[in-house]
Amino acid sequence: MVALVARAAPAVPGPAAQRVVLLHALEDDALARQLATLLAAELKAAAFETIELDRDPRDEAATAVDGVWARLQPVAVLVVAGARSDGERVATIDLWIADPVTRQRAVRRIEVGGGARVSADLALKVVEILRGILLEVTIPHSAAPAPPALDLEQSARVTASPPPRCFTQGFGVAAGAGALGGTGVGASVAPVLRVSWGGAGGYAVRLAASGLGSVPEVRVAEGVARVRQSLIEVEGLRAFRAGSLWQPLVALGVGAYRVNADGTGVTTLFPADAGSHTAVAFSAQLGIALRLGARFALVTEAGLLALAPSTRILIAKREAARVGGASALATLSLFARF
């Protein structure tokens, strides 16, 4: 007897060419739950109609799969569970798929242990294997008078898997905050917005803008000046370790840095005044991205910002500060891929 609890209760569905059922065991440990979450995200990102269900742990896996197949008519069922092997906690995936002609089902078991990074890599690989197998089993069988049963192991070996992707692949938007220090005035913190487009090889180009942040002050005996800074750059980016949970990156950029200063004198002998200046900015940054599922990543970067020419800030014709040279730049942002 099969007891199922729907995570997203579907109506009674008809056949669907891309419906996949992800079946959880109720006693799953943290590793298995993490693996199931990443696997569900990758299935949805690959455009599969994904239905997640909980399985009664008292039922055998084969019995539960039979019940799911009768109810939902999927193209594949993935059973995720926790287990213990040689004293080490592992998670398992049983990949069930049926030949569309013979209706015979085959199963392949994959075990994983060792933490989040392994789970993320495995989730990507399982979806790639599943897509390759479905491509093979949907080839018309009319040329073969007696088609053999599906050989899942052989299908996995001969299918050309698509290359793993970097987090920057496609169109993306990132929003966060950046800190700029060492420009010649006090450090400032400001919002950062980036729009990017990346290819499959890890290369990307992005437009980055920062401004409307904190306003450092420069003081001398004659008065005080408030300094506002903004930056806009076009950057080239290269991400590494495609498909990994942690992906390092390097970025180079060129753009415009604008400083605006308005001052107030301590007496009427030193009237208020304001001015602005724009300099050319060059940047070099190193960073790392933490993937948060199929479409999101947390990205942190740090590097140097060079400004030329330098800008003098004058109060009552006296140089109070000079903005320019090499500065430190650090950002933290949330990236979303569309």
C-alpha positions as CSV (number, residue, x, y, z in Angstrom):
1,M,0.0,0.0,0.0
2,V,1.4,3.4,-0.9
3,A,0.8,6.4,1.3
4,L,1.6,9.8,-0.3
5,V,1.5,13.3,1.1
6,A,1.7,15.9,-1.7
7,R,4.0,18.9,-1.1
8,A,2.2,20.8,-3.8
9,A,-1.1,19.0,-4.2
10,P,-1.8,18.7,-7.9
11,A,-5.1,18.0,-9.6
12,V,-5.4,14.6,-11.1
13,P,-3.1,15.0,-14.2
14,G,-3.0,13.5,-17.6
15,P,0.2,12.3,-19.3
16,A,3.0,14.9,-19.5
17,A,6.1,14.5,-21.6
18,Q,8.2,16.4,-19.1
19,R,6.7,15.6,-15.7
20,V,9.1,14.3,-13.1
21,V,8.2,13.3,-9.6
22,L,10.7,13.9,-6.7
23,L,9.9,11.4,-3.9
24,H,11.2,12.1,-0.4
25,A,11.4,9.8,2.5
26,L,10.1,11.3,5.7
27,E,13.1,10.3,7.8
28,D,15.6,12.1,5.5
29,D,18.6,13.7,7.3
30,A,20.0,17.2,6.6
31,L,22.2,16.0,3.7
32,A,19.3,14.3,2.0
33,R,17.0,17.3,2.5
34,Q,19.7,19.6,1.0
35,L,20.2,17.3,-1.9
36,A,16.5,17.1,-2.6
37,T,16.2,20.9,-2.5
38,L,19.1,21.4,-4.9
39,L,17.7,18.7,-7.2
40,A,14.2,20.2,-7.3
41,A,15.8,23.6,-8.2
42,E,17.8,22.1,-11.0
43,L,14.8,20.2,-12.4
44,K,12.7,23.3,-12.5
45,A,15.5,25.3,-14.1
46,A,15.7,22.6,-16.8
47,A,12.0,23.2,-17.6
48,F,10.7,19.9,-16.1
49,E,7.3,19.9,-14.5
50,T,8.4,19.0,-11.0
51,I,6.1,17.4,-8.4
52,E,7.5,16.8,-4.9
53,L,5.9,14.2,-2.7
54,D,6.6,12.7,0.7
55,R,6.8,8.8,0.9
56,D,5.6,6.8,3.9
57,P,8.9,5.2,5.2
58,R,7.1,1.9,5.9
59,D,6.6,1.3,2.1
60,E,9.2,-0.2,-0.1
61,A,10.6,2.2,-2.7
62,A,9.3,0.0,-5.6
63,T,5.8,0.0,-4.2
64,A,5.8,3.8,-3.8
65,V,7.1,4.3,-7.3
66,D,4.3,2.0,-8.7
67,G,1.7,4.1,-6.9
68,V,3.2,7.4,-8.2
69,W,3.4,6.1,-11.8
70,A,-0.2,5.0,-11.7
71,R,-1.4,8.4,-10.4
72,L,0.7,10.9,-12.1
73,Q,2.1,9.2,-15.2
74,P,5.5,10.9,-15.1
75,V,8.5,10.2,-17.4
76,A,10.7,9.6,-14.4
77,V,10.6,9.2,-10.6
78,L,13.6,10.2,-8.4
79,V,13.6,8.8,-4.9
80,V,15.8,10.7,-2.5
81,A,16.6,9.2,0.9
82,G,19.1,9.2,3.7
83,A,21.2,6.1,4.5
84,R,24.3,5.0,6.4
85,S,27.2,3.3,4.7
86,D,30.3,2.0,6.6
87,G,29.5,4.3,9.5
88,E,29.2,7.4,7.3
89,R,25.9,9.3,6.7
90,V,25.1,9.4,2.9
91,A,22.2,10.4,0.7
92,T,20.9,8.3,-2.1
93,I,19.0,8.9,-5.3
94,D,17.2,6.1,-7.1
95,L,16.5,7.2,-10.7
96,W,13.5,5.3,-12.1
97,I,12.6,5.6,-15.8
98,A,10.5,3.6,-18.2
99,D,11.0,2.6,-21.8
100,P,8.0,4.2,-23.7
101,V,7.5,1.1,-25.9
102,T,8.2,-1.9,-23.6
103,R,6.9,-0.1,-20.5
104,Q,9.7,-1.8,-18.5
105,R,11.2,0.3,-15.8
106,A,14.9,0.5,-14.9
107,V,16.5,2.0,-11.8
108,R,19.9,3.4,-11.1
109,R,21.2,4.2,-7.6
110,I,23.6,7.1,-6.9
111,E,25.1,7.6,-3.4
112,V,26.7,10.9,-2.2
113,G,28.3,12.0,1.1
114,G,30.5,14.8,2.2
115,G,28.5,17.9,2.3
116,A,26.8,20.7,0.4
117,R,29.3,21.1,-2.5
118,V,29.0,17.4,-3.4
119,S,25.2,17.7,-3.3
120,A,25.2,20.7,-5.6
121,D,27.5,19.0,-8.2
122,L,25.5,15.8,-8.0
123,A,22.1,17.5,-8.5
124,L,23.4,19.1,-11.7
125,K,24.8,15.7,-12.9
126,V,21.6,13.8,-12.2
127,V,19.5,16.3,-14.2
128,E,22.0,16.1,-17.1
129,I,21.8,12.3,-17.1
130,L,18.0,12.4,-17.0
131,R,17.8,14.8,-19.9
132,G,20.1,12.6,-22.0
133,I,18.2,9.4,-21.2
134,L,14.9,11.0,-22.1
135,L,16.3,12.2,-25.4
136,E,17.3,8.6,-26.3
137,V,14.2,6.9,-25.2
138,T,11.9,9.2,-27.2
139,I,13.7,8.3,-30.5
140,P,11.1,6.5,-32.7
141,H,11.2,2.7,-32.4
142,S,9.7,1.9,-35.8
143,A,13.0,0.9,-37.3
144,A,13.5,-1.9,-34.7
145,P,11.0,-4.8,-34.8
146,A,11.8,-5.9,-31.3
147,P,13.1,-3.1,-29.2
148,P,15.2,-4.2,-26.2
149,A,14.5,-3.0,-22.6
150,L,16.1,0.3,-21.7
151,D,19.7,0.0,-20.5
152,L,20.0,2.9,-18.1
153,E,23.8,2.4,-17.5
154,Q,24.6,2.3,-21.2
155,S,22.4,5.4,-21.8
156,A,24.3,7.3,-19.1
157,R,27.6,6.4,-20.7
158,V,26.9,7.4,-24.3
159,T,24.8,10.5,-23.7
160,A,26.7,13.8,-24.2
161,S,26.0,15.9,-21.2
162,P,25.6,19.6,-21.7
163,P,28.5,21.6,-20.1
164,P,28.0,22.8,-16.5
165,R,27.3,26.5,-16.3
166,C,28.8,29.5,-14.5
167,F,26.6,31.6,-12.3
168,T,27.1,34.5,-14.8
169,Q,25.7,32.7,-17.8
170,G,22.8,34.6,-19.4
171,F,21.3,37.9,-18.4
172,G,21.7,38.8,-14.7
173,V,21.1,41.7,-12.2
174,A,23.0,42.2,-8.9
175,A,22.2,44.6,-6.1
176,G,24.1,45.2,-2.9
177,A,26.5,47.6,-1.2
178,G,30.0,48.7,-1.7
179,A,32.7,50.4,0.5
180,L,35.3,52.8,-0.9
181,G,38.3,53.9,1.1
182,G,41.6,55.6,0.7
183,T,40.5,58.1,-1.9
184,G,41.9,61.0,0.1
185,V,38.6,61.7,2.0
186,G,36.9,59.5,4.6
187,A,35.6,56.0,3.6
188,S,32.1,55.9,2.2
189,V,29.4,53.2,1.8
190,A,27.0,53.3,-1.1
191,P,24.4,51.0,-2.9
192,V,25.7,49.1,-5.9
193,L,23.8,48.0,-8.9
194,R,25.2,45.8,-11.7
195,V,23.6,44.5,-15.0
196,S,25.5,41.7,-16.8
197,W,25.5,39.3,-19.7
198,G,27.6,36.2,-19.7
199,G,28.4,33.3,-22.0
200,A,28.8,29.6,-21.4
201,G,32.6,29.8,-21.1
202,G,32.5,31.9,-17.9
203,Y,33.2,35.3,-19.6
204,A,30.8,38.1,-19.0
205,V,30.5,41.9,-19.4
206,R,28.6,44.1,-16.9
207,L,27.7,47.7,-16.3
208,A,28.2,48.7,-12.6
209,A,27.0,51.9,-10.9
210,S,27.4,53.1,-7.3
211,G,26.3,56.3,-5.6
212,L,23.9,58.0,-3.2
213,G,25.9,56.7,-0.3
214,S,27.4,58.2,2.9
215,V,28.9,61.7,2.7
216,P,32.3,62.1,4.4
217,E,33.4,65.5,5.5
218,V,36.7,67.4,5.2
219,R,37.5,70.0,7.9
220,V,40.0,72.8,8.1
221,A,40.1,76.0,10.3
222,E,38.2,78.0,7.7
223,G,35.3,75.6,7.3
224,V,34.0,72.2,6.3
225,A,33.3,70.5,3.0
226,R,30.9,67.6,2.4
227,V,32.0,65.2,-0.3
228,R,29.7,63.0,-2.4
229,Q,31.2,60.3,-4.6
230,S,29.7,58.3,-7.5
231,L,31.1,55.7,-9.9
232,I,30.0,54.0,-13.1
233,E,32.1,51.4,-14.9
234,V,32.0,48.9,-17.8
235,E,33.7,45.7,-16.6
236,G,34.9,42.5,-18.1
237,L,34.5,39.4,-15.9
238,R,35.7,35.8,-15.9
239,A,34.2,33.2,-13.6
240,F,35.9,29.8,-12.9
241,R,34.9,26.3,-11.8
242,A,31.6,26.1,-13.8
243,G,28.9,24.0,-12.0
244,S,30.6,24.3,-8.6
245,L,28.9,25.7,-5.5
246,W,31.8,28.2,-5.0
247,Q,32.9,30.0,-8.1
248,P,35.9,32.4,-8.0
249,L,36.0,35.4,-10.4
250,V,38.2,38.2,-11.6
251,A,37.0,41.5,-13.0
252,L,38.7,44.5,-14.8
253,G,36.8,47.7,-15.4
254,V,37.1,51.3,-16.7
255,G,34.7,54.1,-16.2
256,A,34.1,57.5,-14.7
257,Y,34.4,58.7,-11.0
258,R,32.6,61.9,-10.0
259,V,33.2,63.9,-6.9
260,N,30.9,66.7,-5.7
261,A,31.8,68.9,-2.8
262,D,29.9,71.7,-1.1
263,G,31.5,73.7,1.7
264,T,30.4,76.1,4.4
265,G,32.8,78.7,6.1
266,V,33.0,79.2,9.8
267,T,32.3,82.9,9.3
268,T,30.9,85.2,6.7
269,L,34.4,86.0,5.6
270,F,34.4,82.5,4.0
271,P,31.2,82.1,1.9
272,A,29.7,78.8,1.0
273,D,30.7,77.3,-2.3
274,A,30.3,74.1,-4.3
275,G,32.1,72.3,-7.1
276,S,32.4,69.0,-8.9
277,H,35.0,67.1,-11.0
278,T,35.1,63.9,-13.0
279,A,38.1,61.5,-13.2
280,V,38.8,58.4,-15.2
281,A,38.6,55.2,-13.1
282,F,40.3,51.9,-13.5
283,S,39.5,48.9,-11.3
284,A,40.8,45.3,-10.8
285,Q,38.9,43.0,-8.5
286,L,39.0,39.4,-7.2
287,G,35.9,37.7,-5.8
288,I,33.9,34.6,-5.2
289,A,30.3,33.6,-5.7
290,L,28.2,31.2,-3.6
291,R,25.4,29.6,-5.6
292,L,22.0,29.7,-3.9
293,G,20.1,27.3,-6.1
294,A,19.8,27.5,-9.9
295,R,19.3,31.2,-10.4
296,F,20.8,33.1,-7.5
297,A,24.3,33.7,-6.1
298,L,25.8,35.7,-3.2
299,V,28.9,37.5,-4.7
300,T,31.7,39.3,-2.7
301,E,34.5,41.2,-4.4
302,A,37.5,43.2,-3.3
303,G,40.2,45.1,-5.3
304,L,41.8,48.4,-6.2
305,L,40.4,51.5,-7.8
306,A,42.8,54.0,-9.6
307,L,41.7,57.5,-10.3
308,A,43.3,59.9,-12.7
309,P,43.8,62.9,-12.6
310,S,43.5,63.7,-8.9
311,T,41.0,66.3,-7.7
312,R,41.8,69.0,-5.2
313,I,39.2,70.1,-2.6
314,L,39.7,73.7,-1.7
315,I,38.3,75.6,1.3
316,A,38.9,79.4,1.2
317,K,41.5,78.7,-1.5
318,R,43.3,76.3,0.8
319,E,43.7,72.7,-0.2
320,A,41.8,70.6,2.4
321,A,42.1,67.2,0.6
322,R,43.2,65.6,-2.6
323,V,41.1,62.8,-4.2
324,G,42.9,60.4,-6.5
325,G,45.5,57.7,-6.8
326,A,44.9,54.1,-5.7
327,S,41.9,53.3,-3.5
328,A,40.4,50.2,-1.9
329,L,37.0,48.9,-3.2
330,A,34.9,46.1,-1.7
331,T,31.3,45.0,-2.6
332,L,28.8,42.4,-1.4
333,S,25.7,41.8,-3.7
334,L,22.9,39.3,-4.4
335,F,23.0,38.1,-8.1
336,A,19.8,36.9,-9.9
337,R,19.9,35.2,-13.3
338,F,17.0,35.6,-15.7
